[in-house]
Amino acid sequence: MKIVVLDGHTLNPGDLSWDALKALGDVALHDRTPPAEVAARCADGEIIVTNKALVPREVIAALPKLRLISVTATGFNIVDAVAAKERGIPVSNVPLYGTRAVAQFTIALLLELCHHVGAHADSVRAGDWVKSADWCYSRFPLLELDGLTFGVVGWGRIGQATADIARAMGMKVIAASRTPKTPKDGVEFVDMDTLFRRADVVSLHCPLTPDTKNLVNAERLALMKPTAFLLNSSRGPLLDEAAVAAALNRGRIAAAALDVLSTEPPKADNPLLSAKNCLITPHQAWAAKAARARLLDTTVANVKAFLSGTPQNVVN
């Protein structure tokens, strides 16, 4: 069985083992694969393992031996799942691996906006405390979250886990979801515009679909409190990035903390890179070692299940 891993470096930069996958077949392991080289590298491949390397219709059509596409992520929009289904090729994903890791990271983004821990630590390292006339100082205002309103957009596993942490810090939780949800103690479900109006923190946890692209646009930003924070650890295109940058630069909202952008790596002219009060991290909320280990283990399990004739986590 020829297994081609197109972009294994982000999943396993060297602190995990590929041995369990190698035990299932002849593995061709690539750290990264440019789009122009995907078809050539998979020419003899029966199983493709990919995270962000695109597998479009034309590549699928060019691979007569292809039997399975295994996505090492929850989102699978990098694969033309319809074209694969037309060929009878299952596409598998990993639906449960990073819930707690992403929730924890989202709250870390929020706490950094509240306390500017990194900036204050840099200030101390630069000698500012040594020179201070007082026993303590703050370069930025510090914000207490107790009693503030945390708005969750998308009530899936990660949104719920993040809301649980927010509630543990004393925040009130409101949520908006595309589908009706069962009432939950301590959570108030509201429509989207109401959430943007009322929330002190808006945290995005929804998938990217035609309906959610540019969900955060100029109109919704205009609804937000000027003291509000915007968090996005979900998908970059949920934001109209130019509109968010303009809102930040004009003080329309107080700050944003983003782990994802519409193009990754971003282009140098992305307006968010230079926007005021905008904290950006390099799409790493998912990447705690324990989460990556679960991701790799489930990917191996997906391949094993396919080989045994009972494919699992099939999305098409």
MOQUI-V21007 format. One record per residue. RES is the residue in one small letter. OMEGA is omega in whole degrees, -180 to 180 (* if undefined). D_FIRST is the distance of its C-alpha to the first C-alpha in whole Angstrom. Layout:
BEGIN
RES/OMEGA/D_FIRST + RES/OMEGA/D_FIRST
END
This chain:
BEGIN
m/-180/0 + k/-179/4 + i/-180/6 + v/175/10 + v/-172/13 + l/-175/16 + d/-172/19 + g/-170/18 + h/-177/22 + t/176/24 + l/-177/22 + n/179/22 + p/177/24 + g/-177/24 + d/175/25 + l/-178/22 + s/175/19 + w/-171/16 + d/-178/15 + a/177/14 + l/-179/11 + k/179/10 + a/-177/10 + l/-179/7 + g/178/5 + d/-173/6 + v/170/8 + a/-171/11 + l/178/14 + h/177/17 + d/-178/20 + r/177/21 + t/175/20 + p/-178/24 + p/-176/23 + a/-176/24 + e/-176/21 + v/-177/18 + a/-178/17 + a/-179/17 + r/-178/15 + c/-172/12 + a/180/13 + d/-174/10 + g/173/8 + e/177/7 + i/174/8 + i/174/11 + v/-175/13 + t/175/17 + n/180/20 + k/178/23 + a/-174/21 + l/174/22 + v/-176/19 + p/-177/22 + r/-176/23 + e/176/23 + v/179/19 + i/-180/18 + a/-176/20 + a/-174/18 + l/-175/15 + p/-178/14 + k/-173/10 + l/-178/11 + r/-177/10 + l/170/11 + i/-178/13 + s/-178/14 + v/-180/18 + t/-179/19 + a/174/22 + t/177/24 + g/-176/25 + f/-177/23 + n/178/25 + i/178/23 + v/172/21 + d/-175/23 + a/178/22 + v/179/24 + a/178/22 + a/-180/19 + k/178/21 + e/178/22 + r/-177/19 + g/-178/18 + i/177/15 + p/173/16 + v/180/17 + s/176/17 + n/179/20 + v/-173/21 + p/-174/25 + l/174/26 + y/-170/26 + g/-175/29 + t/-177/32 + r/-179/34 + a/-178/33 + v/177/34 + a/180/37 + q/-179/38 + f/179/38 + t/178/40 + i/175/42 + a/176/42 + l/-180/43 + l/-178/46 + l/176/47 + e/176/47 + l/-178/49 + c/-169/52 + h/179/52 + h/-176/51 + v/-179/50 + g/-179/48 + a/179/51 + h/176/54 + a/176/52 + d/179/52 + s/178/56 + v/179/56 + r/180/54 + a/176/56 + g/-176/60 + d/-180/61 + w/178/61 + v/-177/63 + k/-172/66 + s/175/66 + a/-177/69 + d/-177/68 + w/173/66 + c/177/63 + y/176/62 + s/175/60 + r/-179/59 + f/173/58 + p/178/59 + l/-172/57 + l/173/56 + e/-175/56 + l/-178/53 + d/178/55 + g/178/57 + l/-174/55 + t/-179/53 + f/-178/49 + g/-178/47 + v/176/44 + v/-176/42 + g/-173/39 + w/173/40 + g/-175/36 + r/-176/35 + i/177/35 + g/180/38 + q/-180/40 + a/178/39 + t/178/40 + a/179/43 + d/180/44 + i/179/44 + a/179/47 + r/180/49 + a/177/49 + m/176/50 + g/-180/53 + m/171/52 + k/-176/52 + v/168/49 + i/-175/49 + a/174/46 + a/-177/45 + s/179/42 + r/-178/41 + t/180/42 + p/-178/44 + k/176/44 + t/178/45 + p/-179/48 + k/180/48 + d/177/50 + g/180/51 + v/177/49 + e/178/51 + f/-177/49 + v/175/50 + d/-172/50 + m/-178/48 + d/177/51 + t/178/53 + l/-179/50 + f/178/51 + r/-169/55 + r/-170/55 + a/169/52 + d/175/53 + v/174/49 + v/-178/47 + s/-174/43 + l/-179/40 + h/-177/37 + c/179/36 + p/175/33 + l/177/34 + t/175/34 + p/-179/37 + d/-176/40 + t/176/39 + k/-177/39 + n/176/42 + l/177/43 + v/-177/45 + n/-176/47 + a/-178/51 + e/-180/52 + r/177/50 + l/179/51 + a/179/55 + l/-171/55 + m/174/54 + k/177/56 + p/177/57 + t/-171/56 + a/174/53 + f/175/50 + l/178/46 + l/175/43 + n/173/40 + s/-175/36 + s/180/34 + r/-176/34 + g/-177/36 + p/171/37 + l/-179/39 + l/160/42 + d/-168/44 + e/178/44 + a/180/47 + a/179/49 + v/178/48 + a/179/49 + a/179/52 + a/178/53 + l/-177/52 + n/180/54 + r/-178/57 + g/-180/57 + r/169/56 + i/-171/54 + a/-175/54 + a/174/50 + a/173/47 + a/-168/44 + l/175/40 + d/-176/37 + v/175/35 + l/-174/36 + s/175/36 + t/-177/34 + e/-5/32 + p/-177/33 + p/171/37 + k/-174/39 + a/-178/42 + d/176/44 + n/-174/43 + p/-179/46 + l/-178/45 + l/-180/44 + s/-178/48 + a/178/49 + k/173/52 + n/-179/51 + c/179/47 + l/-178/45 + i/174/41 + t/-168/38 + p/175/35 + h/-175/33 + q/-178/32 + a/-177/33 + w/-157/30 + a/172/29 + a/-175/30 + k/-179/28 + a/179/28 + a/179/27 + r/177/24 + a/177/23 + r/180/23 + l/180/21 + l/180/18 + d/-179/19 + t/176/19 + t/176/16 + v/179/14 + a/178/15 + n/180/15 + v/178/11 + k/-179/12 + a/178/14 + f/-178/12 + l/179/9 + s/178/13 + g/180/14 + t/-178/17 + p/179/16 + q/180/18 + n/-180/20 + v/-174/20 + v/-180/22 + n/*/22
END
